[in-house]
Amino acid sequence: MPSLRTHRIRAVTSSLVEGLAVGGLLAGREAPPWSRPRVLIATAAGALLVVDQLSVDLPRVLREARTLGTVAATPPEERRALVEAGVRAVAGGLALQLLDRPVRGRLARRGIRHPHRWFGAAAGLTQVAVVAPVYWRLAADRARREAELDAAIEAELQEIAAGH
Protein backbone atom coordinates (compact mmCIF):
# COMPACT_ATOMS: atom_id res chain seq x y z
CA MET A 1 0.00 0.00 0.00
CA PRO A 2 1.25 3.51 -0.74
CA SER A 3 2.70 5.49 2.14
CA LEU A 4 1.64 8.91 3.38
CA ARG A 5 4.58 10.39 1.48
CA THR A 6 3.36 8.80 -1.76
CA HIS A 7 -0.14 10.14 -1.22
CA ARG A 8 1.21 13.61 -0.47
CA ILE A 9 3.35 13.56 -3.62
CA ARG A 10 0.23 12.57 -5.59
CA ALA A 11 -1.71 15.42 -3.96
CA VAL A 12 0.92 17.99 -4.94
CA THR A 13 1.20 16.51 -8.44
CA SER A 14 -2.58 16.55 -8.96
CA SER A 15 -2.76 20.15 -7.75
CA LEU A 16 0.00 21.20 -10.14
CA VAL A 17 -1.57 19.30 -13.04
CA GLU A 18 -4.91 21.01 -12.45
CA GLY A 19 -3.20 24.39 -12.24
CA LEU A 20 -1.33 23.71 -15.46
CA ALA A 21 -4.53 22.67 -17.23
CA VAL A 22 -6.51 25.71 -16.03
CA GLY A 23 -3.68 28.11 -16.73
CA GLY A 24 -3.10 26.63 -20.17
CA LEU A 25 -6.77 26.87 -21.06
CA LEU A 26 -6.98 30.52 -20.06
CA ALA A 27 -3.67 31.42 -21.67
CA GLY A 28 -4.81 29.67 -24.85
CA ARG A 29 -7.77 32.01 -25.13
CA GLU A 30 -5.44 34.40 -26.91
CA ALA A 31 -5.90 32.24 -30.03
CA PRO A 32 -9.17 32.53 -32.00
CA PRO A 33 -11.96 30.10 -31.01
CA TRP A 34 -11.71 26.71 -32.75
CA SER A 35 -8.27 27.53 -34.09
CA ARG A 36 -5.74 24.72 -34.19
CA PRO A 37 -3.63 26.04 -31.26
CA ARG A 38 -6.65 26.56 -29.04
CA VAL A 39 -8.10 23.12 -29.81
CA LEU A 40 -4.72 21.48 -29.20
CA ILE A 41 -4.33 23.26 -25.85
CA ALA A 42 -7.84 22.26 -24.76
CA THR A 43 -7.28 18.66 -25.87
CA ALA A 44 -3.93 18.48 -24.08
CA ALA A 45 -5.41 19.95 -20.90
CA GLY A 46 -8.27 17.45 -20.95
CA ALA A 47 -5.95 14.52 -21.63
CA LEU A 48 -3.64 15.65 -18.83
CA LEU A 49 -6.53 15.73 -16.35
CA VAL A 50 -7.80 12.31 -17.46
CA VAL A 51 -4.36 10.74 -17.11
CA ASP A 52 -3.93 12.35 -13.69
CA GLN A 53 -7.25 11.01 -12.42
CA LEU A 54 -6.59 7.54 -13.84
CA SER A 55 -3.19 7.45 -12.18
CA VAL A 56 -4.84 8.23 -8.84
CA ASP A 57 -7.86 5.93 -8.98
CA LEU A 58 -6.97 3.05 -11.29
CA PRO A 59 -4.22 1.51 -9.12
CA ARG A 60 -6.51 1.55 -6.07
CA VAL A 61 -9.39 -0.01 -7.97
CA LEU A 62 -7.17 -2.75 -9.41
CA ARG A 63 -5.58 -3.42 -6.02
CA GLU A 64 -8.97 -3.72 -4.29
CA ALA A 65 -10.36 -5.94 -7.03
CA ARG A 66 -7.33 -8.21 -6.88
CA THR A 67 -7.15 -8.35 -3.06
CA LEU A 68 -10.80 -8.30 -2.05
CA GLY A 69 -12.53 -9.45 -5.20
CA THR A 70 -14.75 -6.35 -5.14
CA VAL A 71 -14.28 -2.62 -5.33
CA ALA A 72 -15.64 -0.58 -2.45
CA ALA A 73 -17.57 2.61 -3.02
CA THR A 74 -15.72 5.86 -2.52
CA PRO A 75 -15.80 6.63 1.21
CA PRO A 76 -18.07 9.52 2.25
CA GLU A 77 -15.22 11.63 3.64
CA GLU A 78 -13.38 11.36 0.32
CA ARG A 79 -16.52 12.34 -1.61
CA ARG A 80 -16.95 15.33 0.71
CA ALA A 81 -13.34 16.39 0.16
CA LEU A 82 -13.69 16.09 -3.61
CA VAL A 83 -16.92 18.11 -3.52
CA GLU A 84 -15.15 20.73 -1.41
CA ALA A 85 -12.29 20.88 -3.94
CA GLY A 86 -14.84 21.24 -6.74
CA VAL A 87 -16.72 24.02 -4.97
CA ARG A 88 -13.46 25.85 -4.26
CA ALA A 89 -12.38 25.46 -7.90
CA VAL A 90 -15.73 26.77 -9.16
CA ALA A 91 -15.58 29.73 -6.77
CA GLY A 92 -12.04 30.49 -7.89
CA GLY A 93 -13.12 30.15 -11.53
CA LEU A 94 -16.00 32.57 -11.01
CA ALA A 95 -13.65 35.08 -9.39
CA LEU A 96 -11.27 34.72 -12.33
CA GLN A 97 -14.14 35.26 -14.78
CA LEU A 98 -15.03 38.51 -13.00
CA LEU A 99 -11.42 39.67 -13.09
CA ASP A 100 -10.61 38.45 -16.60
CA ARG A 101 -11.39 41.50 -18.73
CA PRO A 102 -10.36 44.20 -16.26
CA VAL A 103 -7.03 42.54 -15.50
CA ARG A 104 -6.22 41.76 -19.14
CA GLY A 105 -7.22 45.32 -20.09
CA ARG A 106 -5.00 46.80 -17.41
CA LEU A 107 -2.09 44.59 -18.50
CA ALA A 108 -2.58 45.60 -22.14
CA ARG A 109 -2.73 49.30 -21.23
CA ARG A 110 0.56 48.94 -19.40
CA GLY A 111 2.09 47.61 -22.60
CA ILE A 112 2.47 44.03 -21.43
CA ARG A 113 2.48 41.70 -24.41
CA HIS A 114 0.26 38.60 -24.33
CA PRO A 115 -1.92 39.48 -21.32
CA HIS A 116 -3.78 36.16 -21.74
CA ARG A 117 -0.60 34.29 -20.90
CA TRP A 118 -0.03 36.29 -17.73
CA PHE A 119 -3.64 35.89 -16.71
CA GLY A 120 -3.41 32.15 -17.47
CA ALA A 121 -0.36 31.86 -15.23
CA ALA A 122 -2.19 33.68 -12.44
CA ALA A 123 -5.24 31.45 -12.95
CA GLY A 124 -3.09 28.32 -12.78
CA LEU A 125 -1.50 29.47 -9.53
CA THR A 126 -4.94 30.30 -8.16
CA GLN A 127 -6.19 26.82 -9.03
CA VAL A 128 -3.22 25.23 -7.26
CA ALA A 129 -3.73 27.42 -4.19
CA VAL A 130 -7.44 26.56 -4.06
CA VAL A 131 -7.26 22.77 -4.41
CA ALA A 132 -3.89 21.92 -2.85
CA PRO A 133 -5.02 22.15 0.81
CA VAL A 134 -7.97 19.86 0.15
CA TYR A 135 -5.85 17.31 -1.73
CA TRP A 136 -3.24 17.45 1.05
CA ARG A 137 -5.86 16.55 3.68
CA LEU A 138 -7.29 13.90 1.39
CA ALA A 139 -3.83 12.33 1.08
CA ALA A 140 -3.66 11.85 4.85
CA ASP A 141 -7.17 10.36 4.88
CA ARG A 142 -6.32 7.95 2.06
CA ALA A 143 -3.12 6.82 3.77
CA ARG A 144 -4.97 6.24 7.04
CA ARG A 145 -7.76 4.31 5.31
CA GLU A 146 -5.30 2.13 3.41
CA ALA A 147 -3.37 1.39 6.61
CA GLU A 148 -6.63 0.33 8.29
CA LEU A 149 -7.50 -1.87 5.30
CA ASP A 150 -4.03 -3.44 5.41
CA ALA A 151 -4.43 -4.16 9.11
CA ALA A 152 -7.88 -5.70 8.57
CA ILE A 153 -6.62 -7.93 5.76
CA GLU A 154 -3.62 -8.98 7.84
CA ALA A 155 -5.87 -9.82 10.82
CA GLU A 156 -8.18 -11.86 8.59
CA LEU A 157 -5.24 -13.77 7.14
CA GLN A 158 -3.93 -14.50 10.64
CA GLU A 159 -7.38 -15.78 11.68
CA ILE A 160 -7.50 -18.06 8.67
CA ALA A 161 -3.97 -19.34 9.38
CA ALA A 162 -4.79 -19.93 13.06
CA GLY A 163 -8.01 -21.74 12.19
CA HIS A 164 -6.26 -24.32 10.04
ROZAPA-587730 format. One line per field, with one value per residue (C-alpha): x, z, y; chain; residue number from 0. Coordinates in steps of 0.2 Angstrom, whole numbers, padded with zeros to 4 digits. Last residue first. Layout:
N
px c(X	...);
pz c(Z	...);
py c(Y	...);
chain c(A	...);
n c(NUM	...);
This chain:
164
px c(-0031	-0040	-0024	-0020	-0037	-0037	-0020	-0026	-0041	-0029	-0018	-0033	-0039	-0022	-0020	-0037	-0033	-0017	-0027	-0039	-0025	-0016	-0032	-0036	-0018	-0019	-0036	-0029	-0016	-0029	-0040	-0025	-0019	-0036	-0037	-0019	-0016	-0031	-0025	-0007	-0015	-0026	-0011	-0002	-0017	-0018	0000	-0003	-0019	-0010	0001	0012	0012	0010	0003	-0014	-0013	-0010	-0025	-0036	-0031	-0035	-0052	-0057	-0053	-0057	-0075	-0071	-0056	-0068	-0080	-0066	-0060	-0078	-0079	-0062	-0067	-0084	-0074	-0061	-0076	-0085	-0068	-0067	-0085	-0083	-0067	-0076	-0090	-0079	-0079	-0088	-0078	-0071	-0074	-0063	-0054	-0036	-0037	-0052	-0045	-0028	-0036	-0047	-0033	-0021	-0035	-0039	-0024	-0016	-0033	-0036	-0020	-0022	-0039	-0033	-0018	-0030	-0041	-0027	-0020	-0036	-0039	-0022	-0024	-0041	-0033	-0018	-0029	-0041	-0059	-0060	-0046	-0030	-0027	-0039	-0024	-0018	-0035	-0034	-0016	-0018	-0033	-0023	-0007	-0016	-0025	-0008	0000	-0014	-0013	0006	0005	-0009	0001	0017	0006	-0001	0017	0023	0008	0013	0006	0000);
pz c(0050	0061	0065	0047	0043	0058	0053	0036	0043	0054	0039	0029	0043	0046	0027	0027	0041	0033	0017	0027	0035	0019	0010	0024	0024	0005	0007	0018	0005	-0009	0001	0004	-0014	-0022	-0020	-0021	-0036	-0045	-0041	-0048	-0064	-0065	-0062	-0076	-0087	-0084	-0089	-0104	-0109	-0107	-0122	-0122	-0107	-0113	-0097	-0106	-0111	-0092	-0087	-0100	-0096	-0078	-0081	-0094	-0083	-0065	-0065	-0074	-0062	-0047	-0055	-0058	-0039	-0034	-0046	-0040	-0021	-0025	-0034	-0020	-0007	-0018	-0018	0001	0004	-0008	0002	0018	0011	0006	-0013	-0015	-0012	-0027	-0026	-0026	-0010	-0015	-0034	-0035	-0021	-0030	-0047	-0040	-0030	-0046	-0056	-0045	-0044	-0061	-0069	-0062	-0068	-0086	-0087	-0082	-0094	-0108	-0105	-0104	-0120	-0129	-0124	-0129	-0146	-0149	-0145	-0156	-0171	-0170	-0164	-0155	-0160	-0150	-0135	-0126	-0124	-0108	-0100	-0105	-0101	-0084	-0080	-0086	-0077	-0061	-0062	-0065	-0051	-0039	-0045	-0042	-0025	-0020	-0028	-0018	-0002	-0006	-0009	0007	0017	0011	-0004	0000);
py c(-0122	-0109	-0100	-0097	-0090	-0079	-0073	-0069	-0059	-0049	-0045	-0040	-0029	-0021	-0017	-0009	0002	0007	0011	0022	0031	0034	0040	0052	0059	0062	0070	0083	0087	0087	0099	0111	0110	0114	0133	0137	0126	0134	0152	0147	0142	0157	0168	0159	0161	0179	0181	0171	0181	0197	0193	0208	0220	0238	0245	0246	0228	0223	0234	0227	0209	0213	0221	0207	0192	0198	0193	0176	0174	0175	0163	0151	0152	0149	0134	0127	0129	0120	0106	0104	0104	0091	0080	0082	0077	0062	0057	0058	0048	0033	0029	0013	-0003	-0013	-0032	-0047	-0042	-0042	-0041	-0030	-0019	-0017	-0014	0000	0008	0008	0015	0030	0041	0037	0038	0055	0062	0054	0062	0079	0078	0073	0087	0100	0092	0093	0111	0116	0107	0116	0133	0130	0124	0138	0134	0150	0163	0161	0172	0160	0148	0157	0153	0134	0133	0141	0129	0113	0119	0122	0105	0096	0106	0101	0083	0083	0090	0077	0063	0068	0068	0051	0044	0052	0045	0027	0018	0000);
chain c(A	A	A	A	A	A	A	A	A	A	A	A	A	A	A	A	A	A	A	A	A	A	A	A	A	A	A	A	A	A	A	A	A	A	A	A	A	A	A	A	A	A	A	A	A	A	A	A	A	A	A	A	A	A	A	A	A	A	A	A	A	A	A	A	A	A	A	A	A	A	A	A	A	A	A	A	A	A	A	A	A	A	A	A	A	A	A	A	A	A	A	A	A	A	A	A	A	A	A	A	A	A	A	A	A	A	A	A	A	A	A	A	A	A	A	A	A	A	A	A	A	A	A	A	A	A	A	A	A	A	A	A	A	A	A	A	A	A	A	A	A	A	A	A	A	A	A	A	A	A	A	A	A	A	A	A	A	A	A	A	A	A	A	A);
n c(163	162	161	160	159	158	157	156	155	154	153	152	151	150	149	148	147	146	145	144	143	142	141	140	139	138	137	136	135	134	133	132	131	130	129	128	127	126	125	124	123	122	121	120	119	118	117	116	115	114	113	112	111	110	109	108	107	106	105	104	103	102	101	100	99	98	97	96	95	94	93	92	91	90	89	88	87	86	85	84	83	82	81	80	79	78	77	76	75	74	73	72	71	70	69	68	67	66	65	64	63	62	61	60	59	58	57	56	55	54	53	52	51	50	49	48	47	46	45	44	43	42	41	40	39	38	37	36	35	34	33	32	31	30	29	28	27	26	25	24	23	22	21	20	19	18	17	16	15	14	13	12	11	10	9	8	7	6	5	4	3	2	1	0);
